[in-house]
């Protein structure tokens, strides 16, 4: 028998007689938790990467149930590994993942496996909450159902509910988003134009003739003259003719603005040469208005009217650009499910519509670089590893047609807890749709608020995306369904 330093003899229990409770008491919870972190992180990564393989395996099991073909038992392609395959490959060199022996260690492992949730945008506090709240809820649900067939479903459900609760909390404390509406901006533009009209300020006829001549001179510098402009830039040629006709008499500021709008129509031409020439006309009119002198007007200069003209022009442009984006959003929702985040087609429809807008050079020329980037982000989802693209890919686990739905349904009948995988796909698809809608709204707000300070926060729908990713991670975590 072993002796302690004081020579006292005691009976050492046989290892088989050591209970789980005894093991917990003899293990340092802090050390146990630290040792659980690497395995938890690895399981989180494997769970996300292996989800496509998991759903394929689920569908194979469903087909086996329907046909008895035993497809699920065949060797799997290395190009479509399941989360179980990846976990085995990652842990094999170490003899398997470390298995935490204490309750704190198990909670730590689960929290580490939820680390991908921190990739979603937000402050450090928000990112931490998105990992900790759903992971604690998931592990608690798992502890309460440990060893039963309901444990995987309980873990996924706990993660989902915990993530939704965290999202509700974020939305409750979010600062309000401040942005004018298209209608209010158009109203303000109309009021500014009325102020210009009421000023009574007139541009003298000789000044209008000088402006017309200056337009022709600036176009001539680019190779346009009376002999070729009609063929090279027909829309701009019509705008030049309109300005020449207006230059035969004095003009109000509103009349001059009308000439600029005519040139603006030409600047939206499909032909690049026509667009370039039309912008020369617009820029020349803008320079004239900004540098107008007392000798060029009938009566005194009304500086307030000049300022209102610039303000009205800016407001009307903002409203027009915002309307273009709003129309794009509305058209994307003209399918089954409308604008609901539960629509099975809205995410892809928004991406496609904004992609079409982004590829329209004529339309995109009207937007600022920041607005162009916001439009492009809706279509692409950002980089390949962005949270939105990640959720969109996971969303493919949700059955997209009748046969996969039947296969997954059959698999669920044979093994109820496998329902966690298609449920994860559905919730991830909803999350991706919510984030794409939020990105589209960001593009709209960028157009509405051009050049103005904006207090903006993610929409409440976007804040629920962490809950959906949490459900995916719970489904592929330490106690996920067997492959």
C-alpha positions in Angstrom: 0.0 0.0 0.0 1.2 3.5 -0.7 2.7 5.7 2.0 2.4 9.4 2.4 5.4 11.4 3.7 4.3 11.0 7.3 4.2 7.2 7.0 0.4 7.0 7.3 -1.1 4.1 5.4 -4.3 4.3 3.4 -6.2 2.1 1.0 -6.0 3.4 -2.6 -9.2 2.7 -4.6 -9.0 0.7 -7.8 -9.3 3.0 -10.9 -12.6 1.2 -11.9 -14.0 2.3 -8.5 -13.5 6.0 -9.3 -16.9 7.7 -10.1 -17.5 10.5 -12.5 -18.2 12.8 -9.5 -14.9 11.8 -8.0 -13.2 12.7 -11.3 -14.8 16.1 -11.4 -13.7 16.8 -7.8 -10.1 15.8 -8.6 -9.9 17.9 -11.8 -9.0 21.6 -11.6 -11.9 23.3 -13.4 -9.7 26.1 -14.7 -7.1 23.7 -16.2 -10.0 21.6 -17.5 -11.5 24.6 -19.2 -8.3 25.8 -20.8 -7.6 22.3 -22.2 -11.1 22.3 -23.7 -10.7 25.5 -25.7 -8.6 24.1 -28.7 -10.9 21.2 -29.3 -14.0 23.5 -29.1 -12.5 25.9 -31.6 -11.7 23.1 -34.0 -15.2 21.7 -33.7 -16.7 25.1 -34.5 -14.6 25.4 -37.7 -15.3 21.8 -38.7 -19.0 22.2 -38.1 -19.2 25.1 -40.5 -17.0 23.7 -43.2 -18.6 20.2 -42.9 -22.2 21.3 -43.0 -22.7 20.7 -46.8 -21.4 17.2 -46.3 -23.7 16.7 -43.3 -26.8 17.6 -45.3 -25.7 15.3 -48.1 -25.3 12.5 -45.7 -28.7 13.3 -44.2 -30.3 13.1 -47.6 -28.5 9.8 -48.3 -30.0 8.4 -45.1 -33.4 9.6 -46.1 -33.1 7.9 -49.5 -31.9 4.7 -47.8 -35.0 4.8 -45.6 -37.2 5.2 -48.7 -35.4 2.7 -51.0 -33.3 0.5 -48.9 -30.3 1.3 -51.1 -27.8 1.8 -48.3 -26.2 4.8 -50.1 -25.2 6.4 -46.8 -22.9 3.4 -46.1 -20.9 3.9 -49.3 -17.5 5.7 -49.0 -17.9 9.5 -49.1 -16.1 11.8 -51.4 -13.2 13.7 -49.9 -14.5 16.8 -51.6 -17.6 16.8 -49.4 -16.5 15.8 -45.9 -19.0 15.8 -43.0 -18.2 17.6 -39.8 -17.5 14.2 -38.3 -15.0 13.5 -41.0 -13.2 16.8 -40.4 -13.3 16.3 -36.6 -11.7 12.9 -37.0 -9.0 14.1 -39.3 -8.2 17.1 -37.1 -8.1 15.2 -33.8 -6.5 12.0 -35.0 -2.9 13.2 -34.6 -3.7 14.0 -30.9 -5.5 10.8 -30.2 -8.8 12.6 -30.2 -10.1 15.8 -28.8 -9.6 16.4 -25.1 -12.9 15.6 -23.3 -13.6 18.1 -20.5 -14.3 16.4 -17.2 -16.0 19.3 -15.3 -19.1 21.3 -15.9 -17.1 24.5 -16.4 -14.9 22.7 -18.9 -17.9 21.5 -20.9 -19.4 25.0 -21.0 -16.0 26.4 -22.1 -15.7 23.8 -24.9 -19.2 24.7 -26.2 -18.4 28.4 -26.1 -15.2 27.9 -28.0 -17.1 26.0 -30.7 -19.4 29.0 -31.1 -16.4 31.3 -31.8 -17.4 31.8 -35.5 -20.3 33.9 -34.3 -17.8 36.5 -33.4 -17.2 37.0 -37.1 -20.5 38.8 -37.4 -20.2 42.6 -37.5 -20.6 44.6 -34.3 -18.8 46.0 -31.2 -16.5 43.8 -29.1 -19.3 43.5 -26.5 -21.8 42.5 -29.1 -19.5 39.9 -30.6 -18.8 38.4 -27.1 -22.5 38.3 -26.3 -23.2 36.5 -29.6 -20.8 33.8 -28.6 -21.5 33.5 -24.9 -25.3 33.8 -24.7 -26.3 31.1 -27.3 -23.5 28.8 -26.2 -24.5 28.9 -22.5 -28.2 28.4 -23.5 -27.2 25.5 -25.8 -25.0 23.8 -23.2 -27.6 24.2 -20.5 -30.2 22.6 -22.7 -27.7 19.8 -23.4 -26.9 19.2 -19.7 -30.6 18.9 -18.9 -31.1 16.3 -21.7 -27.7 14.6 -21.5 -27.7 11.0 -22.7 -31.2 11.2 -24.3 -32.1 11.1 -27.9 -33.4 14.7 -27.5 -30.0 16.1 -26.6 -28.9 17.3 -30.2 -32.3 19.0 -30.7 -32.2 20.6 -27.3 -28.7 22.0 -28.0 -29.7 23.4 -31.3 -32.9 24.8 -29.9 -31.1 26.3 -26.9 -28.6 28.0 -29.2 -31.4 29.4 -31.4 -33.5 30.7 -28.5 -30.4 32.1 -26.8 -29.3 33.9 -29.9 -32.7 35.3 -30.6 -32.8 36.6 -27.0 -29.4 38.2 -27.5 -30.6 39.8 -30.7 -33.7 41.2 -29.1 -31.5 42.7 -26.4 -29.3 44.4 -29.0 -32.3 45.8 -30.9 -33.8 47.1 -27.7 -30.7 49.2 -26.9 -29.8 50.2 -30.5 -29.7 53.9 -31.3 -32.5 54.9 -33.7 -31.6 55.2 -37.4 -32.1 58.7 -38.8 -32.7 59.1 -42.5 -35.1 61.2 -44.5 -37.6 59.6 -46.8 -37.7 60.0 -50.5 -41.0 61.9 -50.2 -39.6 64.4 -47.7 -36.6 65.0 -49.8 -38.7 65.6 -52.9 -40.9 68.0 -51.0 -37.8 69.9 -49.8 -36.5 70.1 -53.3 -39.8 71.4 -54.6 -39.8 74.1 -51.9 -36.2 75.1 -52.8 -37.2 75.5 -56.5 -40.1 77.6 -55.5 -37.8 79.9 -53.5 -35.7 80.3 -56.7 -38.8 81.1 -58.8 -40.0 83.6 -56.2 -36.7 85.5 -56.3 -37.5 87.0 -59.7 -33.8 87.0 -60.5 -33.2 87.1 -64.3 -30.0 86.2 -66.3 -29.4 88.9 -68.9 -29.7 87.9 -72.6 -26.1 88.7 -73.4 -24.9 86.5 -70.5 -27.1 83.6 -71.8 -25.5 84.0 -75.2 -22.0 84.0 -73.6 -23.0 80.8 -71.8 -24.2 79.1 -75.0 -20.9 80.1 -76.7 -18.9 78.8 -73.8 -20.6 75.4 -74.1 -19.8 75.2 -77.8 -16.2 76.2 -77.1 -15.8 73.5 -74.4 -17.3 70.9 -76.6 -15.0 71.9 -79.4 -12.0 71.2 -77.2 -13.1 67.6 -77.2 -13.6 67.5 -81.0 -17.3 68.3 -81.2 -18.5 70.9 -83.6 -21.6 71.9 -85.6 -20.7 69.4 -88.3 -20.3 66.3 -86.3 -22.0 66.6 -82.9 -25.3 65.5 -84.4 -23.8 62.2 -85.4 -21.4 61.6 -82.5 -23.7 62.8 -79.7 -27.2 63.3 -80.9 -28.8 63.7 -77.5 -26.2 66.3 -76.4 -26.7 68.0 -79.8 -30.4 68.5 -78.9 -29.5 69.9 -75.5 -27.1 72.4 -77.2 -29.8 73.5 -79.6 -32.2 74.0 -76.7 -29.7 76.2 -74.9 -29.0 78.2 -78.0 -32.8 78.9 -78.4 -33.0 79.9 -74.7 -30.1 82.3 -75.2 -32.2 84.6 -77.4 -33.9 86.1 -74.4 -33.3 86.7 -70.6 -33.8 83.6 -68.5 -34.9 82.9 -64.9 -32.8 80.6 -62.7 -35.5 78.0 -63.0 -35.3 78.3 -66.8 -31.6 77.8 -66.7 -32.0 74.8 -64.4 -34.4 73.4 -67.0 -31.6 73.6 -69.6 -29.4 71.7 -67.2 -32.0 69.0 -66.8 -32.2 68.6 -70.6 -28.5 68.0 -70.7 -28.9 65.7 -67.7 -31.2 63.5 -69.8 -28.4 63.3 -72.4 -25.9 62.4 -69.7 -27.9 59.2 -69.1 -27.5 58.1 -72.7 -26.3 54.5 -73.4 -23.6 55.8 -75.7 -20.4 56.8 -73.8 -19.6 59.6 -76.2 -23.0 61.2 -75.8 -22.7 60.9 -72.0 -19.3 62.5 -72.0 -20.5 65.5 -74.1 -23.6 66.0 -72.0 -21.5 66.2 -68.8 -19.5 69.0 -70.5 -22.7 70.9 -71.0 -23.8 70.4 -67.4 -20.4 71.3 -65.9 -20.3 74.5 -68.0 -23.8 75.6 -66.7 -22.7 74.8 -63.1 -19.6 76.9 -63.5 -21.6 79.8 -64.9 -24.1 79.7 -61.9 -21.3 79.5 -59.3 -19.4 82.4 -60.8 -22.2 84.7 -61.8 -21.5 88.4 -61.6 -23.7 91.5 -61.2 -23.2 92.5 -64.9 -24.8 89.2 -65.9 -28.1 89.6 -64.2 -31.1 92.0 -64.5 -31.2 93.8 -61.2 -29.2 92.8 -58.1 -27.9 89.3 -57.5 -30.0 87.3 -55.1 -27.4 85.1 -53.4 -30.1 83.2 -51.4 -31.7 82.2 -54.7 -28.4 81.0 -56.0 -27.8 78.9 -52.8 -31.4 77.5 -53.0 -30.7 76.5 -56.6 -27.7 74.4 -55.6 -29.7 73.0 -52.6 -32.7 72.1 -54.8 -30.5 70.4 -57.3 -28.7 68.3 -54.6 -32.0 67.3 -53.0 -33.6 66.3 -56.3 -30.6 64.2 -57.2 -30.6 62.4 -53.9 -34.3 61.6 -54.2 -33.8 60.3 -57.8 -30.9 58.0 -56.8 -32.8 56.7 -53.7 -35.9 56.1 -55.8 -33.8 54.0 -58.2 -32.6 51.8 -55.3 -36.1 51.6 -53.7 -37.4 50.4 -57.1 -34.7 47.7 -57.2 -35.7 46.5 -53.7 -39.4 46.5 -54.6 -38.9 44.5 -57.8 -36.9 41.9 -55.8 -39.8 41.3 -53.6 -42.3 40.7 -56.5 -42.0 37.0 -56.0 -43.4 34.3 -53.6 -42.9 35.4 -50.1 -42.6 39.1 -50.9 -40.2 41.1 -48.7 -40.5 38.7 -45.8 -37.2 37.3 -44.4 -38.9 33.9 -44.6 -39.2 34.1 -48.4 -37.2 31.3 -49.9 -36.2 33.5 -52.9 -35.7 37.0 -51.5 -32.0 36.7 -50.7 -31.0 35.6 -54.2 -33.5 37.9 -55.8 -32.1 41.0 -54.0 -28.5 39.9 -55.0 -29.6 39.4 -58.6 -31.4 42.7 -58.9 -28.6 44.7 -57.3 -26.1 42.9 -59.5 -28.0 44.0 -62.5 -27.9 47.6 -61.2 -24.2 47.4 -60.4 -23.5 46.2 -64.0 -25.5 49.1 -65.5 -22.7 51.7 -66.2 -25.2 54.4 -67.2 -27.1 54.1 -63.9 -24.0 53.6 -61.7 -22.5 56.8 -63.1 -25.1 58.8 -61.1 -24.0 57.4 -57.8 -21.0 58.4 -55.6 -18.2 55.8 -55.0 -19.6 55.1 -51.6 -23.0 54.5 -53.0 -21.6 52.3 -55.7 -19.8 50.2 -53.1 -23.0 49.8 -51.0 -24.8 48.6 -54.1 -22.1 46.2 -55.0 -22.0 44.8 -51.5 -25.7 43.8 -51.7 -25.0 41.8 -54.8 -21.8 40.1 -53.7 -22.3 39.8 -49.9 -18.8 41.2 -49.4 -15.9 38.8 -49.3 -16.2 35.0 -49.5 -15.8 34.6 -45.8 -18.3 37.3 -44.8 -21.0 36.4 -42.3 -23.7 36.9 -44.9 -22.1 34.6 -47.4 -21.4 32.1 -44.7 -25.0 32.0 -43.6 -26.2 31.9 -47.3 -24.1 28.8 -47.9 -25.3 27.1 -44.7 -28.8 28.0 -45.8 -28.5 25.5 -48.7 -29.0 22.8 -46.1 -32.6 23.8 -46.2 -34.4 21.6 -48.8 -34.8 23.6 -52.0 -37.1 21.2 -53.9 -39.5 18.3 -53.4 -37.1 15.3 -53.7 -34.5 16.7 -51.2 -37.4 17.6 -48.9 -38.8 14.1 -49.0 -35.4 12.6 -48.4 -34.7 14.8 -45.4 -38.2 14.1 -44.1 -37.7 10.4 -44.4 -34.4 10.7 -42.5 -36.1 12.6 -39.8 -38.7 9.9 -39.4 -36.1 7.3 -39.0 -34.0 9.4 -36.7 -35.9 12.4 -35.3 -32.9 14.3 -34.0 -31.6 14.6 -37.6 -34.2 17.3 -38.0 -31.6 19.7 -36.6 -29.7 19.8 -39.9 -32.5 21.0 -42.2 -33.8 23.3 -39.4 -30.3 24.8 -39.2 -30.4 25.4 -43.0 -33.7 27.1 -42.8 -32.7 29.4 -40.0 -29.4 30.2 -41.7 -31.3 31.1 -44.9 -33.5 33.4 -42.9 -30.5 35.0 -41.4 -28.8 35.5 -44.8 -32.0 37.1 -46.1 -32.2 39.4 -43.2 -28.6 40.6 -43.6 -29.1 41.1 -47.4 -32.2 43.1 -46.7 -30.2 45.2 -44.3 -27.4 45.7 -46.9 -30.0 46.9 -49.4 -31.4 49.3 -46.8 -27.8 50.5 -46.2 -27.5 51.3 -49.9 -30.8 53.2 -49.8 -29.8 55.2 -46.8 -26.4 56.0 -48.4 -28.3 57.6 -51.3 -30.7 59.4 -49.1 -28.1 60.8 -46.8 -25.3 61.7 -49.3 -22.9 64.1 -47.7 -24.8 64.2 -44.4 -24.1 62.7 -41.0 -25.9 59.5 -40.3 -26.6 57.7 -37.1 -27.3 54.2 -38.3 -27.4 50.8 -36.7 -28.1 47.4 -38.1 -31.7 46.4 -38.4 -33.4 44.2 -35.8 -33.6 41.5 -38.5 -29.9 41.6 -39.0 -29.3 41.3 -35.3 -31.0 37.9 -35.3 -28.4 36.5 -37.7 -26.1 35.5 -34.8 -28.9 33.3 -33.5 -29.2 31.5 -36.8 -25.5 30.9 -37.0 -25.5 29.7 -33.4 -28.1 27.1 -34.3 -25.8 25.8 -37.1 -22.9 25.6 -34.7 -24.9 23.8 -32.1 -26.0 21.3 -34.7 -22.3 20.4 -35.5 -20.8 20.8 -32.0 -19.7 18.2 -29.5 -23.0 16.4 -29.3 -24.1 16.6 -32.9 -25.9 13.8 -34.7 -23.7 11.0 -35.7 -22.6 10.8 -39.3 
